[in-house]
């Protein structure tokens, strides 16, 4: 056996890493300009063509090992893909979940499950885009979720409700967290939760109902209702009752990846604001010459650079198999704040034209606000920092 990884052996690039991948992603995104996304939003439609292009290029299979038909790339490469999508003015929300959801199957699924599903997910024959965790009454208090799975022979029957289950209407499979042992019958409230790979195609109309949930952004969110949906027992991921651990295992990857989308947004807003501030002339001078316009853009840029460094460190630690919860949470906080400040600076720089849909500023402004809330809210990140990094009493 080799020596255990050490933090002092971890390093990461400071310049533009994975330049070939980034350049390829930029070329794909150039085929889907702002008009494409505006038209989709008007119809509340799914970006099927965009997702197909990324799938055919192999980018949605970036983290799937080569033995299962994927690219076998490190987490940082996947982060670069998502960052460039957002920096190009596009949105990865329609497809990013596949990158981090499949990690639960890869790390905790059995050999049959991985052989059966991963190659089809890698090729695009199957979509794993839906993640059924959040519920209307429990939110981020996951241990108190009410969706339950009852064993009946060689199946589990699922009862309950999920909310904000994005892309469920455009996914073949759903990774589902449900309680298999009532909370009052377990020693620890984190026990008794199990993860299932549910085939939406088999269950829909048979105890599974999916309803669109219109929202501020075109994120294809849904509500999912279970009333006796049957899931084969062989689709249980890992051991029954240990699902909370499996879900937590993938959260650091999720936070790093989604935070790099926020970085991409910040870069898009900054570039857009700089260009407009330089070109727009009012009172016989470019508005970017005024410190009141220039300084907010400059500050957001500085925040973006700091967030980038933290997320590079988080990804390097993750790849080395070292604890990275602190860095992933810090990176999430910094990136979401940088993106929002860049969005505000860009909107203010454009003034009234920021409200005009043709500039795409108002669309991206709405989209980037979500990073303050999901996949974990800013206040919960601050609570984590206060308790787990600074050692203060738990605040909730």
ZIFENNOR-V365251 format. One record per pair of residues at least 4 apart in sequence whose ideal C-beta (glycine too) atoms are under 8 Angstrom apart, sorted by the first residue. I is the first residue (numbers start at 0). J is the second residue. Records with the same first field share a line. If there is no record, write none. Layout:
I: J + J
//
This chain:
4: 8 + 9 + 319 + 320 + 321
5: 9 + 321
6: 316 + 319 + 321
8: 319
9: 312 + 315 + 316 + 319 + 321
10: 315
11: 16 + 75 + 311 + 312 + 314 + 315
12: 16 + 311
13: 308 + 311
15: 21
16: 75 + 79
17: 21 + 75 + 76 + 79
18: 22
19: 23
20: 24 + 58 + 76 + 79 + 80 + 83
21: 25 + 79 + 80 + 83
22: 26
23: 27 + 56
24: 28 + 58 + 79 + 80 + 83 + 84 + 87
25: 29 + 83 + 87
26: 30
27: 31 + 52 + 53 + 56
28: 83 + 84 + 87 + 88 + 89
29: 87
30: 52
31: 35 + 36 + 46 + 48 + 49 + 52 + 89
32: 36 + 88
33: 37 + 88 + 357 + 359 + 362
34: 38
35: 39 + 46 + 49
36: 40 + 46 + 88 + 89 + 90 + 217 + 359 + 362
37: 41 + 356 + 357 + 359 + 362
38: 42 + 44
39: 43 + 44 + 45 + 46 + 217
40: 216 + 217 + 362
43: 211 + 213 + 217 + 219
44: 217
45: 50 + 93 + 166 + 168 + 169 + 219
46: 50 + 90 + 93
47: 51 + 169
48: 52
49: 53 + 89 + 93 + 94
50: 54 + 59 + 93 + 94
51: 55 + 123
52: 56
53: 58 + 59 + 84 + 94
54: 58 + 59 + 60 + 94 + 123
55: 123
57: 61 + 69 + 70 + 121
58: 70 + 80
59: 94 + 97 + 98 + 123
60: 68 + 69 + 70 + 120 + 121 + 122
61: 69 + 70 + 72 + 76 + 77 + 80 + 98
62: 69 + 70 + 71 + 72 + 74 + 77 + 98 + 99 + 101 + 102 + 105
63: 67 + 68 + 69 + 70 + 71 + 101 + 105 + 117 + 120 + 121
64: 69 + 71 + 105 + 117
65: 69 + 70 + 71
67: 113 + 114 + 117 + 118 + 121
68: 117 + 118 + 121 + 122
69: 117 + 121
70: 76
72: 76 + 77
73: 77 + 314 + 318
74: 78 + 252 + 255 + 256 + 314 + 317 + 318
75: 79 + 311 + 314 + 315 + 318
76: 80
77: 81 + 98 + 256
78: 82 + 255 + 256 + 259 + 310 + 314
79: 83 + 259
80: 84 + 91
81: 85 + 91 + 95 + 98 + 256 + 257 + 259 + 260 + 263
82: 86 + 259 + 260 + 262 + 263 + 266
83: 87 + 263
84: 89 + 90 + 91 + 260 + 263
85: 89 + 90 + 91 + 260 + 261 + 262 + 263 + 264 + 266 + 267
86: 262 + 263 + 264 + 266 + 267 + 270
87: 263 + 267
88: 267 + 359 + 363
90: 366
91: 95 + 260
92: 165 + 216 + 218 + 219 + 260 + 366
93: 128 + 166 + 169 + 218 + 219
94: 128 + 166
95: 99 + 256 + 257 + 260
96: 100 + 127 + 128 + 129 + 130 + 165 + 166
97: 101 + 120 + 126 + 127 + 128
98: 102 + 252 + 256
99: 249 + 252 + 253 + 256
100: 104 + 127 + 128 + 130 + 174 + 249
101: 105 + 117 + 120 + 127
102: 106 + 248 + 249 + 252
103: 107 + 108 + 174 + 194 + 236 + 245 + 246 + 248 + 249
104: 108 + 112 + 113 + 116 + 117 + 127 + 174 + 196 + 236
105: 113 + 117
106: 245 + 248 + 249
107: 194 + 236 + 237 + 245 + 248
108: 112 + 113 + 116 + 196 + 236 + 237
109: 113
110: 114
111: 115 + 233
112: 116 + 196 + 233 + 234 + 236
113: 117
114: 118
115: 119
116: 120 + 125 + 127 + 172 + 196
117: 121
118: 122
119: 124 + 125
120: 124 + 125 + 126 + 127 + 172
125: 171 + 172
126: 166 + 169 + 170 + 171 + 172
127: 170 + 171 + 172 + 173 + 174
128: 165 + 166 + 167 + 169 + 170
129: 164 + 165 + 166 + 167 + 170 + 172 + 173 + 174 + 199 + 223
130: 164 + 165 + 173 + 174
131: 146 + 161 + 164 + 167 + 173 + 174 + 175 + 176 + 197 + 223
132: 141 + 144 + 161 + 176 + 246
133: 137 + 138 + 139 + 161 + 162 + 163 + 164
134: 138 + 144 + 145 + 146 + 159 + 160 + 161 + 162
135: 160 + 162
136: 145
137: 141 + 143 + 144 + 145
139: 375 + 376 + 379
141: 176 + 192 + 243 + 246
142: 182 + 188 + 189 + 192 + 243
143: 182 + 188
144: 159 + 176 + 177 + 178 + 192
145: 159 + 160 + 178
146: 157 + 158 + 159 + 160 + 161 + 175 + 176 + 177 + 178 + 225
147: 157 + 158 + 159 + 177 + 178 + 179 + 181
148: 155 + 156 + 157 + 177 + 178 + 179 + 193 + 195 + 230
149: 155 + 156 + 158 + 179
150: 154 + 155 + 179 + 232
151: 155 + 156
152: 232
153: 231 + 232 + 233
154: 229 + 230 + 231 + 232
155: 177 + 179 + 195 + 229 + 230 + 231 + 232 + 235
156: 206 + 227 + 228 + 229 + 230
157: 175 + 177 + 195 + 197 + 206 + 207 + 225 + 227 + 228 + 229 + 230
158: 225 + 226 + 227
159: 177 + 225
160: 222 + 223 + 224 + 225
161: 175 + 222 + 223 + 225
162: 212 + 222 + 223
163: 212 + 220 + 373
164: 173 + 209 + 220 + 221 + 222 + 223
165: 218 + 219 + 220 + 221
166: 170 + 219 + 221
167: 173 + 199 + 209 + 221 + 223
168: 209 + 211 + 219 + 221
169: 219
170: 199
171: 198 + 199 + 200
172: 196 + 197 + 198 + 199
173: 196 + 197 + 199 + 223
174: 194 + 195 + 196 + 197 + 236
175: 194 + 195 + 196 + 197 + 230
176: 192 + 193 + 194 + 242 + 243 + 246
177: 192 + 193 + 195 + 242
178: 182 + 191 + 192 + 193
179: 191 + 192 + 193 + 239 + 240
180: 184 + 185 + 190 + 191 + 240
181: 185 + 191
182: 188 + 191
184: 191
185: 190 + 191 + 240
186: 190
189: 243 + 244
190: 240 + 241 + 243
191: 240
192: 240 + 241 + 242 + 243 + 246
193: 235 + 236 + 239 + 240 + 241 + 242
194: 235 + 236 + 237 + 242 + 245 + 246
195: 230 + 234 + 235 + 236
196: 234 + 236
197: 202 + 207 + 228 + 230 + 234
198: 202 + 230 + 234
199: 203 + 207 + 209
201: 205 + 229
202: 206 + 207 + 228 + 229 + 230
203: 207 + 208 + 209
204: 208
205: 228 + 229
206: 225 + 226 + 227 + 228 + 229
207: 223 + 224 + 225 + 226 + 228
208: 223 + 224 + 226
209: 221 + 222 + 223 + 224
210: 221 + 222 + 223 + 224
211: 219 + 220 + 221
212: 220 + 221 + 222
213: 220
214: 218 + 220
215: 365 + 368
216: 362 + 365 + 366 + 369
218: 369
230: 234
235: 239
236: 242 + 245
237: 241 + 242 + 245
241: 245
242: 246
243: 247
244: 248
245: 249
246: 250
249: 253
250: 254 + 327 + 374 + 375
251: 255 + 313 + 317 + 323 + 324 + 327
252: 256 + 317
253: 257 + 374
254: 258 + 313 + 327 + 328 + 330 + 331 + 374 + 375
255: 259 + 310 + 313 + 314 + 317 + 323 + 327 + 330 + 331
256: 260
257: 261 + 331 + 370 + 373 + 374
258: 262 + 306 + 310 + 327 + 330 + 331 + 334 + 335 + 370
259: 263 + 310 + 334
260: 264 + 370
261: 265 + 306 + 334 + 335 + 337 + 338 + 367 + 370
262: 266 + 303 + 306 + 307 + 310 + 334 + 337 + 338
263: 267
264: 268 + 338 + 341 + 342 + 363 + 366 + 367 + 370
265: 269 + 299 + 302 + 303 + 306 + 334 + 337 + 338 + 340 + 341 + 342 + 367
266: 270 + 303 + 341
267: 271 + 363
268: 272 + 299 + 338 + 341 + 342 + 344 + 345 + 360 + 363 + 367
269: 273 + 296 + 299 + 300 + 303 + 341 + 344 + 345
270: 274
271: 275 + 345 + 358 + 359 + 360
272: 276 + 296 + 341 + 344 + 345 + 348 + 349
273: 277 + 287 + 296
274: 278
275: 279 + 345 + 348 + 349 + 352
276: 285 + 286 + 287 + 292 + 293 + 296 + 348
277: 285 + 287
278: 285
279: 285 + 286 + 287 + 348
280: 284 + 285 + 286
281: 286
284: 288 + 289
286: 292 + 348
287: 292 + 293 + 296 + 348
288: 293
289: 293
290: 294
291: 295
292: 296 + 347 + 348
293: 297
294: 298
295: 299 + 340 + 343 + 344 + 347 + 348
296: 300 + 341 + 344 + 345 + 348
297: 301
298: 302 + 340 + 344
299: 303 + 337 + 340 + 341 + 343 + 344
300: 304 + 341
301: 305
302: 306 + 333 + 336 + 337 + 340 + 341
303: 307 + 334 + 337 + 338 + 341
304: 308
305: 309 + 333 + 337
306: 310 + 330 + 333 + 334 + 336 + 337
307: 311 + 334
308: 312
309: 313 + 326 + 329 + 330 + 333 + 334
310: 314 + 326 + 330 + 333 + 334
311: 315
312: 316 + 326 + 330
313: 317 + 323 + 326 + 327 + 329 + 330
314: 318 + 323
315: 319
316: 321 + 322 + 323 + 326
317: 321 + 323 + 327
323: 327
324: 328 + 383 + 387
325: 329 + 384 + 387 + 388
326: 330
327: 331
328: 332 + 375 + 380 + 383 + 384
329: 333 + 380 + 384
330: 334
331: 335 + 374 + 375 + 380
332: 336 + 377 + 380 + 381 + 384
333: 337
334: 338 + 370
335: 339 + 370 + 371 + 377
336: 340 + 371 + 377
337: 341
338: 342 + 367 + 370
339: 343 + 367 + 368 + 370 + 371
340: 344
341: 345 + 367
342: 346 + 363 + 364 + 367 + 368
343: 347 + 364
344: 348
345: 349 + 353 + 360 + 364
346: 353 + 360 + 361 + 364
347: 353
348: 353
349: 353 + 358 + 360
351: 355
352: 358 + 360
353: 358 + 360 + 361 + 364
354: 361
355: 361
356: 361 + 362
359: 363
360: 364
361: 365
362: 366
363: 367
364: 368
368: 372
369: 373
371: 376 + 377
372: 376 + 377
375: 379 + 380
376: 380
377: 381
378: 382
379: 383
380: 384
381: 385
382: 386 + 393 + 394 + 395
383: 387 + 388
384: 388 + 389
385: 389 + 391 + 394
386: 390 + 391 + 392 + 393 + 394
//
